[in-house]
């Protein structure tokens, strides 16, 4: 297992300050901080930008499985961008992590690592601001983490994904049971 700085293994991108007055009905989806929830990217209240501006936005265009992180407010929330939300542009105060060498680092491992309590706590403890917390991309670049072998990363990621599926299923079952209880009194 080796210790590395995140900036050594990932390119870290900042978002663009899209102007809300230039939003359109359809076009390039803008991934905003409100879309980045704990563990996933939500498609709530979508905003779009004119596709004719795609060339000037090329440095902010997202790709499938980009790992996105909230840099303001609830700092440290992460999610992988699904293909169904493309084309999409990266809004300000949302960071994007792209692995430099996929032969040595699994995006799924990185996703699971960043969804851990320890990483979230590190983000909160290292954020600045009184009224609203802010995390800097400079801090992210210098964030130290231990990286096991690729085989071990894949094993850990598969195991954690399996556990998450079980948790999600249990949450759904509890919700259904609560609805059943409510229906008995209506």
N, C-alpha and C positions, 0 to 999 in steps of 0.2 A: 504494500500500500504506500502510495506516495502523496505528499502534501503539495498542493499547487495553489496559486492565486487564480481566481476565476478568470481574470483578464488574460491569463496564459492559455487557457483552454477554450475560451469563448470570445467572440466579438460581441460587444455590448453597444447597442444602438439606442439613441434617444429619439423621441417622437417629434413631430412637426406641429406647430401651432396653427391648426386649421381654423379658419374664420367661420364662425357659425352663420354669418350672413351669406356665406357662399355655399351653404348646404343645398343639395338638390334632392329631388324625389327618388332618383335611382342613379347608380354609378359605382364609384369606389367606396366601399364600406369603410367607415372610420372606426378603428378600435380604440375606444376611449377607456379611461380609468374605471368607469362604471361597468364596463363589460368584463373586467378582470375580477373574477370571484375566486374564492378559495377552491383551488383544484380545477377550475375550468374557465372557459371564455363563454359568457352568456351572450345571447343574441337579443338582448332587451333594448327597446327604444333605438333601433338602428338609425344612424345618420350617414349620409352619403355625400361624396364630393364629385365634381364633374370629371368624367373620364378623359376629357380632352387635356387635363392637367397631369396626366399620368407620367409624362416625360420629366416634368419639373419635380415630381414627387418620387422619382425612382429610388432615391436613397432612403425612403420611408415606406416602401412597399414591402408587405409581409409575405412570408412563404408558409406553406403547410408545415405544421409542427414547430413553428417558432415558439420559443418559450417566452411568454410575456409576464412582466412583473409590475405591480403597482408601486409607484415611487412617491405617491402623496396620499395622505389620509390613512387608510388602512394599509400601511406599507407592508410589502412582502407577500401579498397575495399573488399567486402564480397560476398559469394555465397554459396548455398547449393549444395553439390555434388550429382548429379543424379546417379541412379543405372546403367545407360547405360555406365558410364565411369569406372566401376569396372572390374577387380581388379585394384587398384591404390595405389601408394605410395606417401607420402607427401615429397615434396622437401624442401630444406632449404629456409628460409625466407618466408615460407608460414606457418601460424599458423592454428591449428585445434582446434575448440571448441566443446566439447562433454558435453551435459547436464548430470549432476550427478543424478538428480531425476526428471524424466519426469512426475511425478504425480503433481509437483509443478511449472514446467516451460515448456512452449511450444516452440519447436524449431522454429515454424513459427513466433511466437512473437519475439523471439530473432533475427531471420533473419530480420524482419521488423524494429526492433529497431536499428540494426546495419546498415541498409540501410538508416537511417535518416541523414539529414543534420547535426544535432547536434553531432552525433557520429563521422561522418567523420571529422568535424571541430575539435573535441576533439583529434582525432588521429593526425591530421596535427599539431595542436598546441603543442602536447606532443611528437612529433617525434624529433629525434636527427640527426645531420649530416648537412653538408654544401652542398656538391655536390649531395648527395643522402640522402633522408630522411629515417630513420630507426625507427621502433617502436619495443619496447622490450616486450617480453611476461610477464616480471615482471610488466610493466605498465598495461598490460591487466589484470593480476591477481588482481591488486589493483583498477581497474576501478570501480567506484561506479555507480550503477544504481537503479532506483526504479522499483519494480516488483509488479504489481497488482495481484489480485486473478487469478487463472487459467481460470475461466469463462470470466473474463474481458480481459485477454490476448488473448483468442480465439476470442472474439468479435472484438477486435482491429485488430488482424491479418487478419481476414476474410474481414473486411472493407477495410483495406489497400491493400490487394491482389486484391479486386474488383476494387479499384481505379487504381491500377497499370495496370490491364487488359484494362481498359478504355483508359489510357494513351498510352499503346502499340498499341491499335486499332487506335487511333487518329494519332499516328506517322505513321502507315502503310498507312492510308488513305491519309495523306499529301504526303507521298512518291509516292503513286499511282497518285495523282493529279499532282505532279511535272513531272512525266513521261508522263502523258497525255499532259501537256503543251509543253514539249519538242518535243513530237511526232507531234505536229501541225506545227513545224518549220523545220522539216526534209524532 
